[in-house]
Amino acid sequence: MARFLINFLFFLLPFATYWVFILISRKAEDRPDLKWSEAPFGWLIVAGLTLGVGSMVVAGIYTANTAGTDYEPARLIDGEIQSGTVE
């Protein structure tokens, strides 16, 4: 669940950045006519997806690897199910 939230935050980052840009531009009176409804949503979505997928790739590369551990699946011994183990 935490990884999903982190990826979702990476997706929302371009939208938040553009929103801050609009606020700063309005206060500086450089471009007071900027509106959220005229935002480049296509580019924001592409940037958000790129950041989200990129964060998944980086997390997959740098997440602790459990190499050297073996999973032993559940077994049926004498009519009883013994759960699987990781050794």
PyMOL Python script that loads the backbone (N, CA, C, O; Angstrom):
from pymol import cmd

cmd.read_pdbstr("""\
ATOM      1  N   MET A   1       0.821  -1.197   0.000  1.00  0.00           N
ATOM      2  CA  MET A   1       0.000   0.000   0.000  1.00  0.00           C
ATOM      3  C   MET A   1       0.863   1.258   0.000  1.00  0.00           C
ATOM      4  O   MET A   1       0.558   2.233  -0.686  1.00  0.00           O
ATOM      5  N   ALA A   2       1.941   1.222   0.776  1.00  0.00           N
ATOM      6  CA  ALA A   2       2.821   2.390   0.842  1.00  0.00           C
ATOM      7  C   ALA A   2       3.472   2.649  -0.512  1.00  0.00           C
ATOM      8  O   ALA A   2       3.617   3.800  -0.925  1.00  0.00           O
ATOM      9  N   ARG A   3       3.860   1.587  -1.197  1.00  0.00           N
ATOM     10  CA  ARG A   3       4.489   1.765  -2.510  1.00  0.00           C
ATOM     11  C   ARG A   3       3.499   2.377  -3.500  1.00  0.00           C
ATOM     12  O   ARG A   3       3.879   3.212  -4.321  1.00  0.00           O
ATOM     13  N   PHE A   4       2.239   1.968  -3.425  1.00  0.00           N
ATOM     14  CA  PHE A   4       1.217   2.553  -4.295  1.00  0.00           C
ATOM     15  C   PHE A   4       1.069   4.045  -4.023  1.00  0.00           C
ATOM     16  O   PHE A   4       0.989   4.841  -4.959  1.00  0.00           O
ATOM     17  N   LEU A   5       1.032   4.427  -2.757  1.00  0.00           N
ATOM     18  CA  LEU A   5       0.893   5.844  -2.413  1.00  0.00           C
ATOM     19  C   LEU A   5       2.090   6.653  -2.879  1.00  0.00           C
ATOM     20  O   LEU A   5       1.930   7.776  -3.358  1.00  0.00           O
ATOM     21  N   ILE A   6       3.281   6.102  -2.746  1.00  0.00           N
ATOM     22  CA  ILE A   6       4.475   6.808  -3.206  1.00  0.00           C
ATOM     23  C   ILE A   6       4.421   6.995  -4.715  1.00  0.00           C
ATOM     24  O   ILE A   6       4.718   8.083  -5.209  1.00  0.00           O
ATOM     25  N   ASN A   7       4.049   5.961  -5.452  1.00  0.00           N
ATOM     26  CA  ASN A   7       3.940   6.083  -6.909  1.00  0.00           C
ATOM     27  C   ASN A   7       2.856   7.078  -7.296  1.00  0.00           C
ATOM     28  O   ASN A   7       3.018   7.831  -8.257  1.00  0.00           O
ATOM     29  N   PHE A   8       1.757   7.086  -6.558  1.00  0.00           N
ATOM     30  CA  PHE A   8       0.685   8.039  -6.841  1.00  0.00           C
ATOM     31  C   PHE A   8       1.149   9.472  -6.582  1.00  0.00           C
ATOM     32  O   PHE A   8       0.793  10.385  -7.327  1.00  0.00           O
ATOM     33  N   LEU A   9       1.938   9.669  -5.534  1.00  0.00           N
ATOM     34  CA  LEU A   9       2.479  11.006  -5.259  1.00  0.00           C
ATOM     35  C   LEU A   9       3.435  11.447  -6.362  1.00  0.00           C
ATOM     36  O   LEU A   9       3.449  12.620  -6.737  1.00  0.00           O
ATOM     37  N   PHE A  10       4.234  10.516  -6.886  1.00  0.00           N
ATOM     38  CA  PHE A  10       5.098  10.856  -8.015  1.00  0.00           C
ATOM     39  C   PHE A  10       4.264  11.238  -9.235  1.00  0.00           C
ATOM     40  O   PHE A  10       4.644  12.130  -9.993  1.00  0.00           O
ATOM     41  N   PHE A  11       3.132  10.567  -9.424  1.00  0.00           N
ATOM     42  CA  PHE A  11       2.247  10.916 -10.535  1.00  0.00           C
ATOM     43  C   PHE A  11       1.665  12.316 -10.356  1.00  0.00           C
ATOM     44  O   PHE A  11       1.535  13.060 -11.328  1.00  0.00           O
ATOM     45  N   LEU A  12       1.314  12.678  -9.128  1.00  0.00           N
ATOM     46  CA  LEU A  12       0.703  13.984  -8.863  1.00  0.00           C
ATOM     47  C   LEU A  12       1.706  15.133  -8.836  1.00  0.00           C
ATOM     48  O   LEU A  12       1.308  16.296  -8.897  1.00  0.00           O
ATOM     49  N   LEU A  13       2.987  14.830  -8.747  1.00  0.00           N
ATOM     50  CA  LEU A  13       4.013  15.867  -8.623  1.00  0.00           C
ATOM     51  C   LEU A  13       3.983  16.904  -9.753  1.00  0.00           C
ATOM     52  O   LEU A  13       4.065  18.094  -9.446  1.00  0.00           O
ATOM     53  N   PRO A  14       3.871  16.538 -11.037  1.00  0.00           N
ATOM     54  CA  PRO A  14       3.804  17.561 -12.082  1.00  0.00           C
ATOM     55  C   PRO A  14       2.575  18.468 -11.958  1.00  0.00           C
ATOM     56  O   PRO A  14       2.655  19.662 -12.245  1.00  0.00           O
ATOM     57  N   PHE A  15       1.453  17.912 -11.535  1.00  0.00           N
ATOM     58  CA  PHE A  15       0.247  18.720 -11.364  1.00  0.00           C
ATOM     59  C   PHE A  15       0.429  19.729 -10.238  1.00  0.00           C
ATOM     60  O   PHE A  15       0.042  20.889 -10.371  1.00  0.00           O
ATOM     61  N   ALA A  16       1.019  19.288  -9.130  1.00  0.00           N
ATOM     62  CA  ALA A  16       1.269  20.192  -8.005  1.00  0.00           C
ATOM     63  C   ALA A  16       2.270  21.271  -8.394  1.00  0.00           C
ATOM     64  O   ALA A  16       2.111  22.432  -8.014  1.00  0.00           O
ATOM     65  N   THR A  17       3.293  20.901  -9.144  1.00  0.00           N
ATOM     66  CA  THR A  17       4.291  21.875  -9.588  1.00  0.00           C
ATOM     67  C   THR A  17       3.654  22.920 -10.499  1.00  0.00           C
ATOM     68  O   THR A  17       3.938  24.110 -10.368  1.00  0.00           O
ATOM     69  N   TYR A  18       2.804  22.490 -11.409  1.00  0.00           N
ATOM     70  CA  TYR A  18       2.139  23.444 -12.304  1.00  0.00           C
ATOM     71  C   TYR A  18       1.190  24.349 -11.524  1.00  0.00           C
ATOM     72  O   TYR A  18       1.072  25.534 -11.836  1.00  0.00           O
ATOM     73  N   TRP A  19       0.521  23.810 -10.526  1.00  0.00           N
ATOM     74  CA  TRP A  19      -0.382  24.615  -9.698  1.00  0.00           C
ATOM     75  C   TRP A  19       0.405  25.695  -8.959  1.00  0.00           C
ATOM     76  O   TRP A  19      -0.029  26.846  -8.894  1.00  0.00           O
ATOM     77  N   VAL A  20       1.564  25.326  -8.401  1.00  0.00           N
ATOM     78  CA  VAL A  20       2.413  26.314  -7.720  1.00  0.00           C
ATOM     79  C   VAL A  20       2.894  27.359  -8.723  1.00  0.00           C
ATOM     80  O   VAL A  20       2.947  28.545  -8.399  1.00  0.00           O
ATOM     81  N   PHE A  21       3.243  26.935  -9.929  1.00  0.00           N
ATOM     82  CA  PHE A  21       3.659  27.869 -10.979  1.00  0.00           C
ATOM     83  C   PHE A  21       2.555  28.876 -11.286  1.00  0.00           C
ATOM     84  O   PHE A  21       2.827  30.065 -11.451  1.00  0.00           O
ATOM     85  N   ILE A  22       1.315  28.407 -11.363  1.00  0.00           N
ATOM     86  CA  ILE A  22       0.190  29.314 -11.621  1.00  0.00           C
ATOM     87  C   ILE A  22       0.047  30.318 -10.482  1.00  0.00           C
ATOM     88  O   ILE A  22      -0.136  31.511 -10.725  1.00  0.00           O
ATOM     89  N   LEU A  23       0.128  29.844  -9.243  1.00  0.00           N
ATOM     90  CA  LEU A  23       0.000  30.747  -8.097  1.00  0.00           C
ATOM     91  C   LEU A  23       1.096  31.800  -8.082  1.00  0.00           C
ATOM     92  O   LEU A  23       0.821  32.978  -7.849  1.00  0.00           O
ATOM     93  N   ILE A  24       2.329  31.393  -8.326  1.00  0.00           N
ATOM     94  CA  ILE A  24       3.445  32.343  -8.323  1.00  0.00           C
ATOM     95  C   ILE A  24       3.308  33.329  -9.472  1.00  0.00           C
ATOM     96  O   ILE A  24       3.581  34.518  -9.301  1.00  0.00           O
ATOM     97  N   SER A  25       2.893  32.857 -10.633  1.00  0.00           N
ATOM     98  CA  SER A  25       2.742  33.743 -11.791  1.00  0.00           C
ATOM     99  C   SER A  25       1.645  34.770 -11.572  1.00  0.00           C
ATOM    100  O   SER A  25       1.780  35.919 -11.992  1.00  0.00           O
ATOM    101  N   ARG A  26       0.571  34.376 -10.925  1.00  0.00           N
ATOM    102  CA  ARG A  26      -0.514  35.327 -10.656  1.00  0.00           C
ATOM    103  C   ARG A  26      -0.073  36.392  -9.661  1.00  0.00           C
ATOM    104  O   ARG A  26      -0.398  37.568  -9.824  1.00  0.00           O
ATOM    105  N   LYS A  27       0.670  35.982  -8.625  1.00  0.00           N
ATOM    106  CA  LYS A  27       1.108  36.952  -7.622  1.00  0.00           C
ATOM    107  C   LYS A  27       2.152  37.901  -8.186  1.00  0.00           C
ATOM    108  O   LYS A  27       2.187  39.074  -7.814  1.00  0.00           O
ATOM    109  N   ALA A  28       3.004  37.410  -9.080  1.00  0.00           N
ATOM    110  CA  ALA A  28       4.034  38.256  -9.671  1.00  0.00           C
ATOM    111  C   ALA A  28       3.459  39.114 -10.793  1.00  0.00           C
ATOM    112  O   ALA A  28       4.138  40.002 -11.308  1.00  0.00           O
ATOM    113  N   GLU A  29       2.234  38.857 -11.165  1.00  0.00           N
ATOM    114  CA  GLU A  29       1.526  39.577 -12.224  1.00  0.00           C
ATOM    115  C   GLU A  29       2.236  39.479 -13.568  1.00  0.00           C
ATOM    116  O   GLU A  29       2.086  40.352 -14.423  1.00  0.00           O
ATOM    117  N   ASP A  30       3.010  38.413 -13.751  1.00  0.00           N
ATOM    118  CA  ASP A  30       3.626  38.187 -15.056  1.00  0.00           C
ATOM    119  C   ASP A  30       2.582  37.701 -16.057  1.00  0.00           C
ATOM    120  O   ASP A  30       2.516  38.158 -17.198  1.00  0.00           O
ATOM    121  N   ARG A  31       1.780  36.769 -15.589  1.00  0.00           N
ATOM    122  CA  ARG A  31       0.755  36.191 -16.456  1.00  0.00           C
ATOM    123  C   ARG A  31      -0.511  35.990 -15.636  1.00  0.00           C
ATOM    124  O   ARG A  31      -0.828  34.858 -15.270  1.00  0.00           O
ATOM    125  N   PRO A  32      -1.229  37.044 -15.344  1.00  0.00           N
ATOM    126  CA  PRO A  32      -2.421  36.904 -14.498  1.00  0.00           C
ATOM    127  C   PRO A  32      -3.563  36.147 -15.175  1.00  0.00           C
ATOM    128  O   PRO A  32      -4.535  35.771 -14.520  1.00  0.00           O
ATOM    129  N   ASP A  33      -3.449  35.924 -16.478  1.00  0.00           N
ATOM    130  CA  ASP A  33      -4.532  35.255 -17.199  1.00  0.00           C
ATOM    131  C   ASP A  33      -4.390  33.729 -17.199  1.00  0.00           C
ATOM    132  O   ASP A  33      -5.205  33.044 -17.818  1.00  0.00           O
ATOM    133  N   LEU A  34      -3.377  33.182 -16.522  1.00  0.00           N
ATOM    134  CA  LEU A  34      -3.234  31.725 -16.456  1.00  0.00           C
ATOM    135  C   LEU A  34      -4.393  31.120 -15.677  1.00  0.00           C
ATOM    136  O   LEU A  34      -4.766  31.610 -14.611  1.00  0.00           O
ATOM    137  N   LYS A  35      -4.955  30.051 -16.222  1.00  0.00           N
ATOM    138  CA  LYS A  35      -6.074  29.368 -15.573  1.00  0.00           C
ATOM    139  C   LYS A  35      -5.776  27.879 -15.517  1.00  0.00           C
ATOM    140  O   LYS A  35      -5.129  27.324 -16.405  1.00  0.00           O
ATOM    141  N   TRP A  36      -6.255  27.250 -14.466  1.00  0.00           N
ATOM    142  CA  TRP A  36      -6.051  25.812 -14.311  1.00  0.00           C
ATOM    143  C   TRP A  36      -6.746  25.047 -15.432  1.00  0.00           C
ATOM    144  O   TRP A  36      -6.264  23.995 -15.851  1.00  0.00           O
ATOM    145  N   SER A  37      -7.867  25.558 -15.919  1.00  0.00           N
ATOM    146  CA  SER A  37      -8.606  24.858 -16.972  1.00  0.00           C
ATOM    147  C   SER A  37      -7.845  24.848 -18.295  1.00  0.00           C
ATOM    148  O   SER A  37      -8.155  24.050 -19.179  1.00  0.00           O
ATOM    149  N   GLU A  38      -6.861  25.719 -18.438  1.00  0.00           N
ATOM    150  CA  GLU A  38      -6.063  25.771 -19.668  1.00  0.00           C
ATOM    151  C   GLU A  38      -4.715  25.070 -19.503  1.00  0.00           C
ATOM    152  O   GLU A  38      -3.811  25.260 -20.317  1.00  0.00           O
ATOM    153  N   ALA A  39      -4.582  24.278 -18.473  1.00  0.00           N
ATOM    154  CA  ALA A  39      -3.319  23.584 -18.205  1.00  0.00           C
ATOM    155  C   ALA A  39      -3.035  22.554 -19.297  1.00  0.00           C
ATOM    156  O   ALA A  39      -3.963  21.991 -19.876  1.00  0.00           O
ATOM    157  N   PRO A  40      -1.773  22.310 -19.575  1.00  0.00           N
ATOM    158  CA  PRO A  40      -1.412  21.287 -20.574  1.00  0.00           C
ATOM    159  C   PRO A  40      -1.529  19.887 -19.974  1.00  0.00           C
ATOM    160  O   PRO A  40      -0.527  19.246 -19.661  1.00  0.00           O
ATOM    161  N   PHE A  41      -2.768  19.427 -19.821  1.00  0.00           N
ATOM    162  CA  PHE A  41      -3.019  18.171 -19.116  1.00  0.00           C
ATOM    163  C   PHE A  41      -2.343  16.972 -19.777  1.00  0.00           C
ATOM    164  O   PHE A  41      -1.911  16.052 -19.083  1.00  0.00           O
ATOM    165  N   GLY A  42      -2.247  16.969 -21.082  1.00  0.00           N
ATOM    166  CA  GLY A  42      -1.575  15.859 -21.767  1.00  0.00           C
ATOM    167  C   GLY A  42      -0.128  15.725 -21.331  1.00  0.00           C
ATOM    168  O   GLY A  42       0.340  14.631 -21.016  1.00  0.00           O
ATOM    169  N   TRP A  43       0.573  16.848 -21.315  1.00  0.00           N
ATOM    170  CA  TRP A  43       1.982  16.817 -20.902  1.00  0.00           C
ATOM    171  C   TRP A  43       2.124  16.515 -19.418  1.00  0.00           C
ATOM    172  O   TRP A  43       3.070  15.842 -19.009  1.00  0.00           O
ATOM    173  N   LEU A  44       1.198  17.005 -18.616  1.00  0.00           N
ATOM    174  CA  LEU A  44       1.255  16.717 -17.182  1.00  0.00           C
ATOM    175  C   LEU A  44       1.033  15.232 -16.914  1.00  0.00           C
ATOM    176  O   LEU A  44       1.683  14.651 -16.045  1.00  0.00           O
ATOM    177  N   ILE A  45       0.119  14.620 -17.655  1.00  0.00           N
ATOM    178  CA  ILE A  45      -0.138  13.189 -17.497  1.00  0.00           C
ATOM    179  C   ILE A  45       1.071  12.377 -17.945  1.00  0.00           C
ATOM    180  O   ILE A  45       1.462  11.424 -17.272  1.00  0.00           O
ATOM    181  N   VAL A  46       1.667  12.749 -19.078  1.00  0.00           N
ATOM    182  CA  VAL A  46       2.859  12.039 -19.557  1.00  0.00           C
ATOM    183  C   VAL A  46       3.993  12.169 -18.548  1.00  0.00           C
ATOM    184  O   VAL A  46       4.676  11.189 -18.250  1.00  0.00           O
ATOM    185  N   ALA A  47       4.194  13.374 -18.021  1.00  0.00           N
ATOM    186  CA  ALA A  47       5.250  13.577 -17.025  1.00  0.00           C
ATOM    187  C   ALA A  47       4.961  12.775 -15.758  1.00  0.00           C
ATOM    188  O   ALA A  47       5.871  12.175 -15.185  1.00  0.00           O
ATOM    189  N   GLY A  48       3.707  12.758 -15.318  1.00  0.00           N
ATOM    190  CA  GLY A  48       3.343  11.999 -14.126  1.00  0.00           C
ATOM    191  C   GLY A  48       3.531  10.505 -14.311  1.00  0.00           C
ATOM    192  O   GLY A  48       4.039   9.824 -13.419  1.00  0.00           O
ATOM    193  N   LEU A  49       3.122   9.989 -15.466  1.00  0.00           N
ATOM    194  CA  LEU A  49       3.310   8.563 -15.737  1.00  0.00           C
ATOM    195  C   LEU A  49       4.791   8.210 -15.812  1.00  0.00           C
ATOM    196  O   LEU A  49       5.209   7.156 -15.332  1.00  0.00           O
ATOM    197  N   THR A  50       5.582   9.096 -16.416  1.00  0.00           N
ATOM    198  CA  THR A  50       7.023   8.854 -16.492  1.00  0.00           C
ATOM    199  C   THR A  50       7.634   8.793 -15.100  1.00  0.00           C
ATOM    200  O   THR A  50       8.433   7.903 -14.811  1.00  0.00           O
ATOM    201  N   LEU A  51       7.263   9.734 -14.238  1.00  0.00           N
ATOM    202  CA  LEU A  51       7.783   9.718 -12.870  1.00  0.00           C
ATOM    203  C   LEU A  51       7.298   8.489 -12.101  1.00  0.00           C
ATOM    204  O   LEU A  51       8.071   7.872 -11.368  1.00  0.00           O
ATOM    205  N   GLY A  52       6.025   8.133 -12.262  1.00  0.00           N
ATOM    206  CA  GLY A  52       5.485   6.971 -11.561  1.00  0.00           C
ATOM    207  C   GLY A  52       6.145   5.675 -11.988  1.00  0.00           C
ATOM    208  O   GLY A  52       6.537   4.868 -11.145  1.00  0.00           O
ATOM    209  N   VAL A  53       6.271   5.470 -13.290  1.00  0.00           N
ATOM    210  CA  VAL A  53       6.908   4.250 -13.795  1.00  0.00           C
ATOM    211  C   VAL A  53       8.391   4.253 -13.436  1.00  0.00           C
ATOM    212  O   VAL A  53       8.952   3.218 -13.076  1.00  0.00           O
ATOM    213  N   GLY A  54       9.023   5.427 -13.538  1.00  0.00           N
ATOM    214  CA  GLY A  54      10.436   5.524 -13.166  1.00  0.00           C
ATOM    215  C   GLY A  54      10.667   5.170 -11.711  1.00  0.00           C
ATOM    216  O   GLY A  54      11.652   4.512 -11.377  1.00  0.00           O
ATOM    217  N   SER A  55       9.764   5.605 -10.844  1.00  0.00           N
ATOM    218  CA  SER A  55       9.922   5.264  -9.425  1.00  0.00           C
ATOM    219  C   SER A  55       9.734   3.767  -9.194  1.00  0.00           C
ATOM    220  O   SER A  55      10.381   3.191  -8.320  1.00  0.00           O
ATOM    221  N   MET A  56       8.850   3.129  -9.972  1.00  0.00           N
ATOM    222  CA  MET A  56       8.689   1.678  -9.847  1.00  0.00           C
ATOM    223  C   MET A  56       9.944   0.942 -10.303  1.00  0.00           C
ATOM    224  O   MET A  56      10.351  -0.042  -9.686  1.00  0.00           O
ATOM    225  N   VAL A  57      10.556   1.420 -11.385  1.00  0.00           N
ATOM    226  CA  VAL A  57      11.780   0.791 -11.885  1.00  0.00           C
ATOM    227  C   VAL A  57      12.901   0.939 -10.867  1.00  0.00           C
ATOM    228  O   VAL A  57      13.603  -0.026 -10.564  1.00  0.00           O
ATOM    229  N   VAL A  58      13.070   2.152 -10.340  1.00  0.00           N
ATOM    230  CA  VAL A  58      14.128   2.388  -9.352  1.00  0.00           C
ATOM    231  C   VAL A  58      13.880   1.561  -8.094  1.00  0.00           C
ATOM    232  O   VAL A  58      14.817   0.992  -7.535  1.00  0.00           O
ATOM    233  N   ALA A  59      12.642   1.489  -7.650  1.00  0.00           N
ATOM    234  CA  ALA A  59      12.328   0.681  -6.465  1.00  0.00           C
ATOM    235  C   ALA A  59      12.605  -0.795  -6.730  1.00  0.00           C
ATOM    236  O   ALA A  59      13.085  -1.505  -5.846  1.00  0.00           O
ATOM    237  N   GLY A  60      12.309  -1.256  -7.931  1.00  0.00           N
ATOM    238  CA  GLY A  60      12.582  -2.649  -8.267  1.00  0.00           C
ATOM    239  C   GLY A  60      14.064  -2.964  -8.311  1.00  0.00           C
ATOM    240  O   GLY A  60      14.479  -4.071  -7.971  1.00  0.00           O
ATOM    241  N   ILE A  61      14.867  -1.987  -8.731  1.00  0.00           N
ATOM    242  CA  ILE A  61      16.309  -2.203  -8.809  1.00  0.00           C
ATOM    243  C   ILE A  61      16.942  -2.174  -7.427  1.00  0.00           C
ATOM    244  O   ILE A  61      17.788  -3.011  -7.109  1.00  0.00           O
ATOM    245  N   TYR A  62      16.535  -1.213  -6.606  1.00  0.00           N
ATOM    246  CA  TYR A  62      17.210  -0.989  -5.333  1.00  0.00           C
ATOM    247  C   TYR A  62      16.529  -1.617  -4.118  1.00  0.00           C
ATOM    248  O   TYR A  62      17.027  -1.474  -3.002  1.00  0.00           O
ATOM    249  N   THR A  63      15.421  -2.298  -4.306  1.00  0.00           N
ATOM    250  CA  THR A  63      14.765  -2.962  -3.182  1.00  0.00           C
ATOM    251  C   THR A  63      15.606  -4.164  -2.767  1.00  0.00           C
ATOM    252  O   THR A  63      16.225  -4.827  -3.600  1.00  0.00           O
ATOM    253  N   ALA A  64      15.614  -4.429  -1.476  1.00  0.00           N
ATOM    254  CA  ALA A  64      16.420  -5.535  -0.963  1.00  0.00           C
ATOM    255  C   ALA A  64      16.054  -6.833  -1.674  1.00  0.00           C
ATOM    256  O   ALA A  64      14.884  -7.205  -1.761  1.00  0.00           O
ATOM    257  N   ASN A  65      17.046  -7.491  -2.163  1.00  0.00           N
ATOM    258  CA  ASN A  65      16.843  -8.743  -2.874  1.00  0.00           C
ATOM    259  C   ASN A  65      16.976  -9.898  -1.886  1.00  0.00           C
ATOM    260  O   ASN A  65      17.878  -9.906  -1.049  1.00  0.00           O
ATOM    261  N   THR A  66      16.097 -10.847  -1.984  1.00  0.00           N
ATOM    262  CA  THR A  66      16.130 -11.992  -1.076  1.00  0.00           C
ATOM    263  C   THR A  66      16.791 -13.188  -1.748  1.00  0.00           C
ATOM    264  O   THR A  66      16.344 -14.324  -1.588  1.00  0.00           O
ATOM    265  N   ALA A  67      17.862 -12.929  -2.505  1.00  0.00           N
ATOM    266  CA  ALA A  67      18.572 -14.023  -3.164  1.00  0.00           C
ATOM    267  C   ALA A  67      19.181 -14.938  -2.109  1.00  0.00           C
ATOM    268  O   ALA A  67      19.644 -14.483  -1.063  1.00  0.00           O
ATOM    269  N   GLY A  68      19.171 -16.188  -2.391  1.00  0.00           N
ATOM    270  CA  GLY A  68      19.725 -17.154  -1.453  1.00  0.00           C
ATOM    271  C   GLY A  68      18.681 -17.746  -0.526  1.00  0.00           C
ATOM    272  O   GLY A  68      18.991 -18.643   0.258  1.00  0.00           O
ATOM    273  N   THR A  69      17.460 -17.265  -0.599  1.00  0.00           N
ATOM    274  CA  THR A  69      16.399 -17.845   0.221  1.00  0.00           C
ATOM    275  C   THR A  69      15.564 -18.767  -0.659  1.00  0.00           C
ATOM    276  O   THR A  69      15.361 -18.502  -1.844  1.00  0.00           O
ATOM    277  N   ASP A  70      15.099 -19.821  -0.078  1.00  0.00           N
ATOM    278  CA  ASP A  70      14.299 -20.796  -0.818  1.00  0.00           C
ATOM    279  C   ASP A  70      12.907 -20.875  -0.210  1.00  0.00           C
ATOM    280  O   ASP A  70      12.740 -20.883   1.009  1.00  0.00           O
ATOM    281  N   TYR A  71      11.915 -20.934  -1.088  1.00  0.00           N
ATOM    282  CA  TYR A  71      10.533 -21.098  -0.645  1.00  0.00           C
ATOM    283  C   TYR A  71      10.168 -22.562  -0.773  1.00  0.00           C
ATOM    284  O   TYR A  71      10.335 -23.171  -1.830  1.00  0.00           O
ATOM    285  N   GLU A  72       9.680 -23.103   0.293  1.00  0.00           N
ATOM    286  CA  GLU A  72       9.197 -24.479   0.284  1.00  0.00           C
ATOM    287  C   GLU A  72       7.676 -24.418   0.334  1.00  0.00           C
ATOM    288  O   GLU A  72       7.119 -23.955   1.329  1.00  0.00           O
ATOM    289  N   PRO A  73       6.986 -24.872  -0.713  1.00  0.00           N
ATOM    290  CA  PRO A  73       5.530 -24.741  -0.762  1.00  0.00           C
ATOM    291  C   PRO A  73       4.826 -25.607   0.288  1.00  0.00           C
ATOM    292  O   PRO A  73       5.426 -26.493   0.897  1.00  0.00           O
ATOM    293  N   ALA A  74       3.552 -25.323   0.474  1.00  0.00           N
ATOM    294  CA  ALA A  74       2.735 -26.099   1.419  1.00  0.00           C
ATOM    295  C   ALA A  74       2.673 -27.554   0.963  1.00  0.00           C
ATOM    296  O   ALA A  74       2.703 -27.856  -0.230  1.00  0.00           O
ATOM    297  N   ARG A  75       2.584 -28.450   1.958  1.00  0.00           N
ATOM    298  CA  ARG A  75       2.574 -29.883   1.650  1.00  0.00           C
ATOM    299  C   ARG A  75       1.431 -30.566   2.387  1.00  0.00           C
ATOM    300  O   ARG A  75       0.926 -30.070   3.394  1.00  0.00           O
ATOM    301  N   LEU A  76       1.048 -31.695   1.864  1.00  0.00           N
ATOM    302  CA  LEU A  76       0.040 -32.531   2.508  1.00  0.00           C
ATOM    303  C   LEU A  76       0.759 -33.749   3.083  1.00  0.00           C
ATOM    304  O   LEU A  76       1.207 -34.628   2.346  1.00  0.00           O
ATOM    305  N   ILE A  77       0.863 -33.785   4.418  1.00  0.00           N
ATOM    306  CA  ILE A  77       1.554 -34.887   5.092  1.00  0.00           C
ATOM    307  C   ILE A  77       0.569 -35.549   6.051  1.00  0.00           C
ATOM    308  O   ILE A  77       0.033 -34.903   6.951  1.00  0.00           O
ATOM    309  N   ASP A  78       0.337 -36.845   5.848  1.00  0.00           N
ATOM    310  CA  ASP A  78      -0.583 -37.633   6.675  1.00  0.00           C
ATOM    311  C   ASP A  78      -1.964 -36.986   6.776  1.00  0.00           C
ATOM    312  O   ASP A  78      -2.581 -36.994   7.841  1.00  0.00           O
ATOM    313  N   GLY A  79      -2.439 -36.434   5.680  1.00  0.00           N
ATOM    314  CA  GLY A  79      -3.770 -35.847   5.654  1.00  0.00           C
ATOM    315  C   GLY A  79      -3.860 -34.454   6.250  1.00  0.00           C
ATOM    316  O   GLY A  79      -4.953 -33.893   6.329  1.00  0.00           O
ATOM    317  N   GLU A  80      -2.737 -33.879   6.672  1.00  0.00           N
ATOM    318  CA  GLU A  80      -2.734 -32.522   7.229  1.00  0.00           C
ATOM    319  C   GLU A  80      -1.898 -31.612   6.338  1.00  0.00           C
ATOM    320  O   GLU A  80      -0.859 -32.008   5.809  1.00  0.00           O
ATOM    321  N   ILE A  81      -2.374 -30.403   6.190  1.00  0.00           N
ATOM    322  CA  ILE A  81      -1.650 -29.430   5.377  1.00  0.00           C
ATOM    323  C   ILE A  81      -0.642 -28.694   6.256  1.00  0.00           C
ATOM    324  O   ILE A  81      -1.003 -28.095   7.269  1.00  0.00           O
ATOM    325  N   GLN A  82       0.613 -28.749   5.855  1.00  0.00           N
ATOM    326  CA  GLN A  82       1.649 -27.970   6.525  1.00  0.00           C
ATOM    327  C   GLN A  82       1.957 -26.770   5.643  1.00  0.00           C
ATOM    328  O   GLN A  82       2.210 -26.911   4.446  1.00  0.00           O
ATOM    329  N   SER A  83       1.933 -25.606   6.237  1.00  0.00           N
ATOM    330  CA  SER A  83       2.103 -24.391   5.450  1.00  0.00           C
ATOM    331  C   SER A  83       3.527 -24.274   4.916  1.00  0.00           C
ATOM    332  O   SER A  83       4.459 -24.888   5.436  1.00  0.00           O
ATOM    333  N   GLY A  84       3.669 -23.477   3.875  1.00  0.00           N
ATOM    334  CA  GLY A  84       4.963 -23.268   3.250  1.00  0.00           C
ATOM    335  C   GLY A  84       5.889 -22.439   4.128  1.00  0.00           C
ATOM    336  O   GLY A  84       5.439 -21.705   5.008  1.00  0.00           O
ATOM    337  N   THR A  85       7.178 -22.566   3.878  1.00  0.00           N
ATOM    338  CA  THR A  85       8.171 -21.829   4.656  1.00  0.00           C
ATOM    339  C   THR A  85       9.196 -21.192   3.731  1.00  0.00           C
ATOM    340  O   THR A  85       9.371 -21.614   2.588  1.00  0.00           O
ATOM    341  N   VAL A  86       9.862 -20.180   4.239  1.00  0.00           N
ATOM    342  CA  VAL A  86      10.973 -19.546   3.537  1.00  0.00           C
ATOM    343  C   VAL A  86      12.215 -19.802   4.363  1.00  0.00           C
ATOM    344  O   VAL A  86      12.270 -19.461   5.545  1.00  0.00           O
ATOM    345  N   GLU A  87      13.205 -20.400   3.741  1.00  0.00           N
ATOM    346  CA  GLU A  87      14.442 -20.724   4.463  1.00  0.00           C
ATOM    347  C   GLU A  87      15.609 -20.000   3.855  1.00  0.00           C
ATOM    348  O   GLU A  87      16.738 -20.144   4.325  1.00  0.00           O
TER     349      GLU A  87
END
""", "prot")
cmd.dss("prot")
cmd.show_as("cartoon", "prot")
cmd.util.cbc("prot")
cmd.orient("prot")
